[in-house]
């Protein structure tokens, strides 16, 4: 083998190895590989995290057919008894979902932390309606008790 052939072979091998390494880095792990599966984690965080947890789970529950009584169970867990009573009255009068302050279900939501004082904290919930090309938004002011982290009030934000 000539010196030129050996150089070309060595360069070709290096290029091939680099291409394989690059390709391997961007290819997901195959079943049976030693790579760990995707994971999510969580922690017991501030009250506005609980508001986000509630709205995410609640919207899923009222959207998904076959969720049974999950929406009601989520209300029992996350909302104070007094708020559940007030929501029932509001819903009877307005013929709408008091948690969402609407008759329909939004396609997205976002929770932002607000001020705190006198044992309460407030979060702003932005509900996204309409298409991705023409979204509209409604905003809710959500009050949580700092001691229990339960949601104690929901009002449309003006």
C-alpha positions as CSV (number, residue, x, y, z in Angstrom):
1,X,0.0,0.0,0.0
2,X,1.4,3.4,-1.0
3,X,1.9,6.2,1.4
4,X,-0.9,8.2,-0.3
5,X,-3.3,5.3,0.1
6,X,-2.5,4.9,3.7
7,X,-3.1,8.6,4.3
8,X,-6.4,8.6,2.5
9,X,-7.5,5.5,4.5
10,X,-6.5,7.1,7.8
11,X,-8.3,10.3,6.9
12,X,-11.3,8.4,5.7
13,X,-11.4,6.4,9.0
14,X,-11.2,9.6,11.1
15,X,-14.0,11.3,9.1
16,X,-16.2,8.2,9.4
17,X,-15.5,8.0,13.2
18,X,-16.4,11.6,13.6
19,X,-19.6,11.2,11.6
20,X,-20.6,8.2,13.6
21,X,-19.9,10.0,16.9
22,X,-21.9,13.0,15.8
23,X,-24.8,10.9,14.6
24,X,-24.7,8.8,17.7
25,X,-24.9,11.8,20.0
26,X,-28.2,13.0,18.3
27,X,-29.9,9.6,18.1
28,X,-32.2,8.6,21.0
29,X,-31.2,5.6,23.0
30,X,-32.7,2.3,21.9
31,X,-34.7,0.0,24.0
32,X,-32.5,-2.1,26.1
33,X,-29.7,0.5,26.2
34,X,-28.2,1.7,29.4
35,X,-29.4,5.3,28.8
36,X,-31.9,6.4,31.5
37,X,-35.5,7.0,30.3
38,X,-36.9,10.6,30.2
39,X,-38.0,11.7,33.6
40,X,-39.7,14.7,35.4
41,X,-39.5,15.6,39.0
42,X,-41.3,17.9,41.4
43,X,-41.2,19.3,44.8
44,X,-43.5,20.8,47.3
45,X,-43.2,24.4,46.3
46,X,-44.9,27.8,46.8
47,X,-48.6,28.3,46.6
48,X,-48.6,29.5,43.0
49,X,-47.1,26.1,42.0
50,X,-50.1,24.5,43.6
51,X,-52.4,26.8,41.6
52,X,-50.5,25.7,38.4
53,X,-50.8,22.1,39.4
54,X,-54.6,22.5,40.0
55,X,-55.3,24.3,36.7
56,X,-53.2,21.8,34.7
57,X,-54.9,18.8,36.2
58,X,-58.4,20.4,36.2
59,X,-58.3,21.4,32.6
60,X,-57.2,17.9,31.7
61,X,-60.0,16.4,33.8
62,X,-62.8,18.5,32.2
63,X,-61.4,18.1,28.7
64,X,-60.8,14.3,28.8
65,X,-63.9,12.2,28.3
66,X,-64.1,9.3,30.7
67,X,-62.4,11.2,33.6
68,X,-65.5,10.6,35.7
69,X,-65.6,12.6,38.9
70,X,-62.0,13.7,38.7
71,X,-62.8,17.4,38.3
72,X,-64.9,17.3,41.4
73,X,-62.3,15.4,43.3
74,X,-59.6,18.0,42.3
75,X,-61.9,20.7,43.5
76,X,-62.3,19.0,46.9
77,X,-58.5,18.6,47.2
78,X,-57.3,22.0,46.0
79,X,-60.1,24.4,46.9
80,X,-61.4,25.4,50.3
81,X,-64.9,24.3,51.3
82,X,-66.1,27.9,51.4
83,X,-64.9,28.5,47.8
84,X,-66.5,25.4,46.6
85,X,-69.8,26.6,48.1
86,X,-69.5,30.0,46.5
87,X,-68.5,28.5,43.1
88,X,-71.6,26.3,43.1
89,X,-73.8,29.4,43.6
90,X,-71.9,31.3,40.9
91,X,-72.2,28.3,38.5
92,X,-75.9,28.0,39.1
93,X,-76.5,31.6,38.3
94,X,-74.0,32.0,35.4
95,X,-74.4,28.5,33.8
96,X,-70.6,28.3,33.4
97,X,-67.6,26.7,35.1
98,X,-66.6,28.8,38.1
99,X,-63.0,27.6,38.1
100,X,-62.5,28.7,34.5
101,X,-65.1,31.5,34.6
102,X,-66.3,30.2,31.2
103,X,-68.6,27.7,29.4
104,X,-65.8,26.3,27.4
105,X,-62.3,24.9,28.1
106,X,-59.2,26.9,27.3
107,X,-56.4,25.4,25.1
108,X,-53.6,26.6,27.4
109,X,-52.9,28.3,30.7
110,X,-50.1,30.1,32.5
111,X,-49.8,31.0,36.2
112,X,-47.8,33.9,37.5
113,X,-47.0,34.6,41.1
114,X,-48.3,37.8,42.7
115,X,-48.3,39.6,46.0
116,X,-48.7,38.1,49.4
117,X,-50.0,39.5,52.7
118,X,-52.3,38.8,55.7
119,X,-51.8,35.0,55.3
120,X,-52.7,34.9,51.6
121,X,-51.0,35.0,48.3
122,X,-52.4,35.9,44.9
123,X,-51.6,34.4,41.5
124,X,-52.7,35.5,38.0
125,X,-53.9,32.7,35.8
126,X,-53.9,33.5,32.1
127,X,-56.3,31.3,30.1
128,X,-55.7,31.1,26.3
129,X,-58.6,30.7,23.9
130,X,-58.9,30.5,20.2
131,X,-56.4,29.4,17.6
132,X,-52.6,29.6,17.8
133,X,-52.8,32.2,15.0
134,X,-55.5,34.3,16.8
135,X,-55.3,33.7,20.5
136,X,-57.4,35.6,23.0
137,X,-56.8,35.7,26.8
138,X,-58.8,35.9,30.0
139,X,-57.2,36.6,33.3
140,X,-58.2,35.3,36.7
141,X,-57.0,36.4,40.1
142,X,-56.6,33.4,42.3
143,X,-56.1,33.7,46.1
144,X,-54.4,30.9,48.1
145,X,-54.1,30.5,51.9
146,X,-50.4,30.5,52.8
147,X,-50.9,28.0,55.7
148,X,-52.7,25.4,53.7
149,X,-51.9,26.4,50.1
150,X,-55.5,25.7,49.3
151,X,-57.2,28.0,46.8
152,X,-59.7,30.2,48.7
153,X,-60.9,32.6,46.0
154,X,-61.1,32.9,42.2
155,X,-62.2,36.1,40.5
156,X,-62.1,37.4,36.9
157,X,-59.4,40.0,36.7
158,X,-60.3,43.3,35.0
